[in-house]
Structure formats: C-alpha cells, structure tokens
C-alpha cells in the first residue's frame, strides 16, 4: 500500500526558501526533554510556507478562508500537464495547454509540471515558468477549481525591479478556486492514474495553509 503513495511536498525546515518578503519558518524548542522532562517546540511561519494552498481570501476581501472550504475540494483526480520543456521565466499560454482540454473538468485537480522544483532553495527558483492570465481563464471556464504548480507561484515572480502581476491569483481565487504552490516531485505521477490530497490544516480565518501533499494510485 505505502509503495503506491508519492510524497509531493518539500520539507518545512529552518532556513528554507519563502516567497520574497514572507515570514521565515522556524521550529525552536519551547520545552526541552533534558530540562522539562518533555519536548515541545514553537512554530513560527507565514501561511504560505513550503508546499501550501491559497484560499480565495488571500486575494479577495470577502473570499472564503481556508477553514471555510470543504475538504473534498482538496481531494481529486490528479491531471499532470507536462510543461517541463519551458525554460526560465517561460510563459505558459493557452496554446500550450489546449491539447489537454479533455482533462479539464470539474473535480479534477490540474497540476502544471515544470520540474522547477529541482531549484527549490536556490535563487534560480525565483525565475520559474509561469501561467498566462488568459490561460487560467480558459482552464477555469472548463470547471476546474484547483490548480497546482511545482513553482513558487503560478504568476511570474518579479524581483530586481520587475513588474508585479498577480493575474492568475486574481482569476483563480476570484472565481472561488484554490491554488497549490511549491509542489514537489510531479514527474513521479506523470504516468498512470493518480488521486491527490492537498488537505490543509483547519486554520480558522487564515488565507492559506501548508499541506503534506501526496498522491496515490487511483
Ligand atoms: Zn501562496
């Protein structure tokens, strides 16, 4: 049974990469076995740390918060679209995705595979391929509610003076959908039929949550 499960997460650890400007992740001792008789650790992190999901409230004032979304929204058939041929800052257009149109339907979780996860922790990770806003609109039109990426963001990450644009976030979250970011290991579920879980923590009032993303054979 276990050998049919694929971990799609990065580890949460001190010093790990975050979105530019986001809080850093720390897990530090609050009680220690040698002194207190037991271990308890204090967690400090942003809501978008590591492999995580974005709730509509991330970009929409009256959007649903992470604890207000039904669990079944985060579980579905995984559809991996291979865009790994795209290079640094490569734009993924609807023309690239249209051949997969039949797979875009309600309940399916659409995963855009770029293999940029191999640069996790490196500054190259910021130069990830990204989705065109118009392509997101076409995907949403076909009833998909959840889009996952193995990059920092489905939008381009502008650093060093680039123009910030959150068009894909605005379209997906604005339609009541969910975005999963910093997924790992998508190549492992390219072949065959897979189900995926992106179930978040039940963080009351939060705009996102880290997840232990994983897939299993359908
Ligand atoms: Zn996020």
Boltz pocket constraint, residues with backbone or C-beta under 6 A from the ligand:
constraints:
  - pocket:
      binder: B
      contacts: [[A, 48], [A, 52], [A, 53], [A, 54], [A, 152], [A, 179], [A, 181], [A, 208]]
      max_distance: 6.0
